[in-house]
Amino acid sequence: MRLVTTKSLKENDTLSKPVFHDNGNILIQAGIPLSQRIINRLIKLGIAFVYIHDDITKDIEVKNAITDETRVEAINTIKKEFAEIENHHIIGESLNTIHLSKNFAKVVQKILTDIKKSNDVISILSDVYCYDSYIFTHSLNVTIYTIGLGMELKFNEKQLFEIGLGAILHDVGKLMVPKEILEKNGRLTNEEFEIIKNHSRAGFDLLRNAPNISLITAHCAFQHHERLNGSGYPQGISGDQIHLYAKILAVADVFDAVTSNRVYRKAMLPHEGLEILYAGADTLFDKQIVEMFSRTVAIYPTGLTVYLSDGRKGVVSRQNKFLSMRPFIRIIEHAGARVEPYEVDLLKDRHVTIIECEARLGVY
C-alpha cells in the first residue's frame, strides 16, 4: 500500500485501508474504486492522508500502534467522560470524579499492553479515522506517543501508568474554555489567548482533587505548556523546575498538534513536525527527549513515497527499529526512469538521505 494525500487522489484509485469513524463504524470501505464524489467527501471530512492500493507496494503492510478495539474504547471513554465534565462545568455542579480515574485507568492499561506487544516504532498516520473533535484524537495520540517515549526511557510499570494517565487527561482543562475561542479559525486576541492559557491550571485543579489520581499525574496537565527557557505557562518555570513527565508531554503534545489537521492549519508530515522540535531543542524542549522521540515514532511513515539525495525515488517499505529516521526504502525509479524494485536500508547506506516526500508535493 502507498500513502498519498487525499487531494492527490484520482478517480478509480482504491483504498487499501478503510476510513473509520471514531465509533468503529466504517465510513468508506477499502477495495472499492473511488469516485470523485467519495474523494470530495474524504477531503471534506478533513482527512489529509489515505493508503491506496498499488501493485508495486501491495505487499507492504502498515502496523497499528494499538488495536482497533482499544482505539474505539479509548475514544468512546474520552468522549463520554469529557462530555460529563463539560456538562457539570456548564451548569456549575460539582463532579463526582471516582469513575473518572477508574475508567481512564482501564483505557491507559490497554494502550500500554498494546504498545508493548507491537514492538515497532509508532505511526499514527497508519490509523485512518475521522473524529468528531480534535481534543479526543489529540488526547489519545499524545498518550500513545508518551507511553512509547516512556518505554524508550526505560520507565517502570508505575511510571508508564502515571504518565499515560497524565497524558490522556493533559488537556482536560480545555473543556472549561469556550468553544468559540478553542475552535476559532483565525488569530487569537491577547485576551482570548489568556483564556486558553487558563486550561493548564483548570485541568490541574480538577485532577488533583480526583481520587486515585496522583499529584504527579495532575502536574502533567499543569506543566505541559512550560518550556525549558521559562517562556511557557502557567507559571513560567524553567529547567529542572519542570517535572520530567511534563517535559515528555511537551514534546508529544507539540508533535501531535502540528501533524494533525486543525481548523486553521493543514497537517504536517512527521519529519516536518520533528524539525520543529529540533529547532526548539535546548531552549523550549529537552534535547535528549527530542532525540529519543525521533527513535520512537515513524518519522517517515510506511508507504510514503520519498526522493533520495542520489536521484532515486522509492517507497518506505518498513521501519528501522534502531533509527526510525533511516527506514528501509523500496526503490522504484532512478534518475526519472523506472527500475526493477529493490530494497535499500538507509541505516547501512549512510551517504544517502531523504530529501523530499511526494505526499507533501501532492503528487504520486
C-alpha positions as CSV (number, residue, x, y, z in Angstrom):
1,M,0.0,0.0,0.0
2,R,1.1,3.6,-0.6
3,L,0.4,6.7,1.4
4,V,-0.9,9.7,-0.5
5,T,-2.7,13.0,0.2
6,T,-6.4,12.9,-0.3
7,K,-6.1,15.9,-2.6
8,S,-3.8,13.9,-4.9
9,L,-6.4,11.1,-5.3
10,K,-7.7,10.2,-8.7
11,E,-10.9,8.5,-9.8
12,N,-10.7,4.7,-9.7
13,D,-7.9,4.8,-7.1
14,T,-8.6,2.1,-4.5
15,L,-8.2,2.5,-0.7
16,S,-6.0,-0.2,0.9
17,K,-7.3,0.7,4.4
18,P,-10.9,1.7,5.2
19,V,-11.8,5.0,6.7
20,F,-13.4,4.6,10.1
21,H,-15.5,6.9,12.3
22,D,-14.2,7.0,15.8
23,N,-17.0,4.8,17.0
24,G,-15.6,2.0,14.9
25,N,-18.0,2.1,12.0
26,I,-16.6,2.1,8.5
27,L,-17.3,5.3,6.6
28,I,-15.6,4.4,3.4
29,Q,-14.8,0.8,2.6
30,A,-11.4,-0.4,1.2
31,G,-11.2,-2.2,-2.1
32,I,-13.8,-0.1,-4.0
33,P,-12.7,2.2,-6.8
34,L,-13.1,5.8,-5.7
35,S,-15.4,8.2,-7.4
36,Q,-14.9,12.0,-7.4
37,R,-17.8,12.3,-5.0
38,I,-16.1,10.0,-2.5
39,I,-12.8,11.8,-2.9
40,N,-14.5,15.1,-2.3
41,R,-16.1,13.6,0.8
42,L,-12.7,12.4,2.2
43,I,-11.4,16.0,1.7
44,K,-14.4,17.5,3.4
45,L,-14.0,15.1,6.3
46,G,-10.6,16.7,6.9
47,I,-8.6,13.5,6.3
48,A,-5.2,14.6,5.0
49,F,-3.7,11.2,4.0
50,V,-5.0,7.8,3.0
51,Y,-3.5,4.5,1.9
52,I,-4.2,3.3,-1.6
53,H,-3.6,0.0,-3.5
54,D,-0.6,0.0,-5.7
55,D,0.9,-3.1,-7.5
56,I,4.5,-2.2,-6.7
57,T,3.7,-1.8,-2.9
58,K,0.8,-4.3,-2.5
59,D,2.9,-6.4,-0.1
60,I,3.8,-3.5,2.2
61,E,2.0,-3.7,5.5
62,V,1.3,-0.9,7.9
63,K,1.3,-1.8,11.6
64,N,-1.0,-0.1,14.0
65,A,0.3,1.2,17.4
66,I,-2.8,-0.1,19.1
67,T,-5.7,-2.4,18.1
68,D,-8.9,-1.1,16.6
69,E,-10.8,-2.4,19.7
70,T,-8.5,-0.4,22.1
71,R,-8.8,2.7,19.9
72,V,-12.6,2.7,19.8
73,E,-12.8,2.0,23.6
74,A,-10.3,4.8,24.3
75,I,-12.1,7.4,22.1
76,N,-15.5,6.5,23.5
77,T,-14.3,6.8,27.1
78,I,-12.7,10.2,26.3
79,K,-15.9,11.4,24.7
80,K,-18.2,10.1,27.5
81,E,-16.1,11.3,30.4
82,F,-15.2,14.7,28.8
83,A,-18.9,15.3,28.0
84,E,-19.8,14.8,31.6
85,I,-17.0,17.1,32.8
86,E,-18.1,19.7,30.4
87,N,-21.8,19.5,31.3
88,H,-21.0,19.8,35.0
89,H,-18.9,22.8,34.3
90,I,-21.6,24.5,32.2
91,I,-24.3,24.0,34.9
92,G,-22.0,24.8,37.7
93,E,-22.3,21.5,39.6
94,S,-19.5,19.6,41.3
95,L,-18.3,16.5,39.6
96,N,-18.1,13.0,41.1
97,T,-14.6,12.0,39.9
98,I,-14.5,8.5,41.3
99,H,-15.4,6.8,38.0
100,L,-13.2,9.3,36.1
101,S,-9.9,7.8,37.4
102,K,-11.3,4.2,37.2
103,N,-12.4,4.4,33.5
104,F,-9.3,6.2,32.2
105,A,-7.0,3.8,34.2
106,K,-8.6,0.9,32.4
107,V,-8.0,2.5,28.9
108,V,-4.4,3.5,29.7
109,Q,-3.6,-0.1,30.8
110,K,-5.0,-1.4,27.5
111,I,-3.0,1.1,25.4
112,L,0.1,0.2,27.4
113,T,-0.4,-3.5,26.8
114,D,-0.9,-3.0,23.0
115,I,2.2,-0.8,22.6
116,K,4.3,-3.4,24.4
117,K,3.0,-6.1,22.1
118,S,3.7,-4.1,18.9
119,N,7.5,-4.0,19.2
120,D,7.7,-1.4,16.5
121,V,8.1,2.4,16.1
122,I,4.8,4.3,16.4
123,S,3.0,5.6,13.4
124,I,-0.3,7.5,14.0
125,L,-0.7,8.1,10.2
126,S,-1.3,4.4,9.8
127,D,-4.7,4.8,11.5
128,V,-7.2,6.4,9.1
129,Y,-10.0,7.7,11.3
130,C,-12.5,10.5,11.2
131,Y,-13.1,12.2,14.5
132,D,-15.9,14.3,15.9
133,S,-13.5,16.5,17.9
134,Y,-9.8,17.3,17.7
135,I,-9.4,17.1,21.5
136,F,-10.5,13.4,21.5
137,T,-7.9,12.2,19.0
138,H,-5.3,14.5,20.3
139,S,-5.6,13.1,23.9
140,L,-5.3,9.6,22.5
141,N,-2.4,10.3,20.2
142,V,-0.4,12.1,22.9
143,T,-1.0,9.1,25.2
144,I,0.4,6.7,22.6
145,Y,3.4,8.9,21.9
146,T,4.1,9.5,25.6
147,I,3.9,5.8,26.6
148,G,6.1,4.9,23.7
149,L,8.7,7.5,24.7
150,G,8.4,6.4,28.4
151,M,9.3,2.9,27.3
152,E,12.3,4.2,25.3
153,L,13.4,5.9,28.6
154,K,13.1,2.6,30.4
155,F,10.3,3.7,32.7
156,N,8.9,1.1,35.1
157,E,5.3,0.0,35.1
158,K,4.2,2.6,37.7
159,Q,5.9,5.4,35.8
160,L,4.4,4.3,32.5
161,F,0.9,4.2,34.0
162,E,1.3,7.6,35.8
163,I,2.5,9.4,32.7
164,G,-0.1,7.6,30.5
165,L,-2.9,8.7,32.7
166,G,-1.5,12.2,32.8
167,A,-1.2,12.2,29.0
168,I,-4.8,11.1,28.3
169,L,-6.0,13.8,30.7
170,H,-3.5,16.6,29.9
171,D,-5.9,18.7,28.0
172,V,-9.0,18.2,30.2
173,G,-8.9,21.8,31.2
174,K,-9.8,22.8,27.7
175,L,-13.3,21.7,28.5
176,M,-13.6,24.9,30.5
177,V,-12.6,27.1,27.6
178,P,-15.5,28.5,25.4
179,K,-15.7,26.5,22.1
180,E,-15.8,29.7,20.0
181,I,-12.3,30.5,21.3
182,L,-11.0,27.0,21.3
183,E,-12.1,26.4,17.7
184,K,-11.5,29.9,16.4
185,N,-10.5,29.9,12.7
186,G,-8.0,32.8,12.9
187,R,-5.6,34.6,15.1
188,L,-6.5,34.8,18.8
189,T,-6.6,38.2,20.5
190,N,-4.4,38.7,23.6
191,E,-7.5,38.3,25.8
192,E,-8.5,35.1,24.1
193,F,-5.0,33.6,24.4
194,E,-5.1,34.4,28.2
195,I,-8.3,32.4,28.4
196,I,-6.8,29.5,26.5
197,K,-3.8,29.5,28.9
198,N,-6.0,29.0,31.9
199,H,-6.7,25.4,30.7
200,S,-3.5,24.2,32.3
201,R,-4.4,25.3,35.8
202,A,-8.1,24.3,35.4
203,G,-7.1,20.8,34.4
204,F,-4.7,20.6,37.4
205,D,-7.4,21.8,39.8
206,L,-9.8,19.1,38.6
207,L,-7.3,16.2,38.6
208,R,-5.6,17.0,41.9
209,N,-8.9,16.5,43.7
210,A,-9.8,13.3,41.9
211,P,-9.4,10.1,43.9
212,N,-6.8,7.6,42.7
213,I,-5.1,10.2,40.5
214,S,-1.6,11.2,41.9
215,L,-0.4,14.7,42.2
216,I,2.4,13.9,39.7
217,T,-0.3,12.8,37.1
218,A,-2.2,16.1,37.8
219,H,1.0,18.0,37.1
220,C,1.0,16.6,33.6
221,A,-2.0,18.9,32.9
222,F,-0.4,21.7,34.9
223,Q,3.0,21.9,33.3
224,H,2.8,20.5,29.7
225,H,3.0,24.1,28.3
226,E,6.0,25.0,30.4
227,R,9.3,25.5,28.4
228,L,12.9,25.0,29.4
229,N,13.8,28.7,29.0
230,G,10.9,29.9,31.1
231,S,8.8,31.1,28.2
232,G,5.9,28.8,28.8
233,Y,2.8,28.9,31.1
234,P,1.1,29.0,33.5
235,Q,4.0,29.6,36.0
236,G,6.8,30.4,33.6
237,I,9.1,27.9,35.4
238,S,12.3,26.6,33.7
239,G,14.9,23.8,33.5
240,D,14.7,21.3,36.4
241,Q,11.7,23.1,37.9
242,I,9.7,21.3,35.2
243,H,8.8,17.7,36.0
244,L,10.2,15.1,33.6
245,Y,6.7,13.9,32.8
246,A,5.8,17.4,31.7
247,K,9.0,17.7,29.5
248,I,8.0,14.5,27.8
249,L,4.4,15.6,27.3
250,A,5.5,18.9,25.9
251,V,7.3,17.1,23.0
252,A,4.4,14.7,22.3
253,D,1.8,17.4,22.6
254,V,3.5,19.8,20.1
255,F,4.4,17.0,17.7
256,D,0.8,15.7,17.5
257,A,-0.6,19.3,17.3
258,V,1.5,20.1,14.2
259,T,1.0,16.7,12.5
260,S,-2.8,16.8,12.9
261,N,-5.4,18.7,10.8
262,R,-6.7,21.9,12.6
263,V,-9.3,24.4,11.6
264,Y,-6.6,27.0,10.9
265,R,-3.8,24.8,9.5
266,K,-3.2,21.6,7.5
267,A,-1.3,18.7,8.9
268,M,2.4,18.5,8.6
269,L,4.2,15.2,7.8
270,P,6.1,13.7,10.8
271,H,9.5,14.7,9.6
272,E,8.3,18.3,9.4
273,G,7.0,18.1,12.9
274,L,10.3,16.7,14.1
275,E,12.1,19.7,12.6
276,I,10.0,22.0,14.7
277,L,11.0,20.0,17.8
278,Y,14.7,20.1,16.9
279,A,14.5,23.8,16.3
280,G,13.4,24.3,19.9
281,A,15.7,21.7,21.4
282,D,17.7,23.0,24.4
283,T,15.6,26.2,24.5
284,L,12.0,25.1,24.6
285,F,12.3,21.3,24.7
286,D,14.7,18.9,26.4
287,K,17.1,17.8,23.6
288,Q,17.6,14.3,24.9
289,I,13.9,13.7,24.9
290,V,13.6,15.1,21.4
291,E,16.3,12.7,20.2
292,M,14.7,9.7,21.9
293,F,11.3,10.7,20.5
294,S,12.8,10.6,17.0
295,R,13.7,7.0,17.6
296,T,10.2,6.2,19.0
297,V,7.9,7.4,16.1
298,A,7.9,6.7,12.4
299,I,9.3,9.9,11.1
300,Y,8.8,8.6,7.5
301,P,5.6,6.5,7.7
302,T,5.5,3.2,5.9
303,G,4.0,3.6,2.4
304,L,5.3,7.1,2.0
305,T,6.9,7.9,-1.4
306,V,10.3,9.6,-0.9
307,Y,13.1,11.1,-3.0
308,L,16.7,10.3,-2.1
309,S,19.8,12.5,-2.4
310,D,21.3,10.3,-5.1
311,G,18.4,10.8,-7.6
312,R,16.5,7.7,-6.7
313,K,12.8,7.5,-5.8
314,G,11.2,4.9,-3.6
315,V,8.6,3.9,-1.1
316,V,9.2,3.4,2.7
317,S,8.7,-0.4,2.9
318,R,9.3,-0.9,6.6
319,Q,10.7,0.8,9.7
320,N,14.1,0.6,11.2
321,K,13.6,0.0,14.9
322,F,17.2,1.2,15.6
323,L,16.7,4.6,13.9
324,S,13.3,5.5,12.5
325,M,14.7,8.5,10.6
326,R,16.5,6.0,8.3
327,P,13.9,3.4,7.2
328,F,14.0,0.7,4.5
329,I,13.2,2.1,1.1
330,R,11.8,0.1,-1.9
331,I,13.5,1.8,-4.9
332,I,11.2,2.2,-7.9
333,E,12.9,4.9,-10.0
334,H,16.4,6.2,-10.7
335,A,17.0,9.5,-12.4
336,G,13.4,9.6,-13.5
337,A,13.4,6.1,-15.1
338,R,11.5,3.0,-13.8
339,V,13.7,0.2,-12.4
340,E,13.0,-3.3,-11.1
341,P,12.1,-2.6,-7.5
342,Y,14.7,-3.4,-4.8
343,E,15.2,-2.7,-1.1
344,V,17.7,-0.2,0.4
345,D,18.4,0.0,4.2
346,L,19.2,3.7,4.9
347,L,20.8,2.7,8.2
348,K,23.5,1.0,6.2
349,D,23.7,3.4,3.3
350,R,24.6,6.4,5.4
351,H,25.7,8.5,2.4
352,V,22.1,8.6,1.1
353,T,19.4,10.8,2.7
354,I,15.7,11.5,2.1
355,I,15.4,15.0,0.7
356,E,11.7,15.2,-0.2
357,C,8.3,13.4,0.3
358,E,5.9,13.0,-2.6
359,A,2.8,13.2,-0.3
360,R,3.8,16.7,0.6
361,L,4.3,17.6,-3.1
362,G,0.7,16.5,-3.7
363,V,1.5,14.0,-6.5
364,Y,2.2,10.3,-6.8
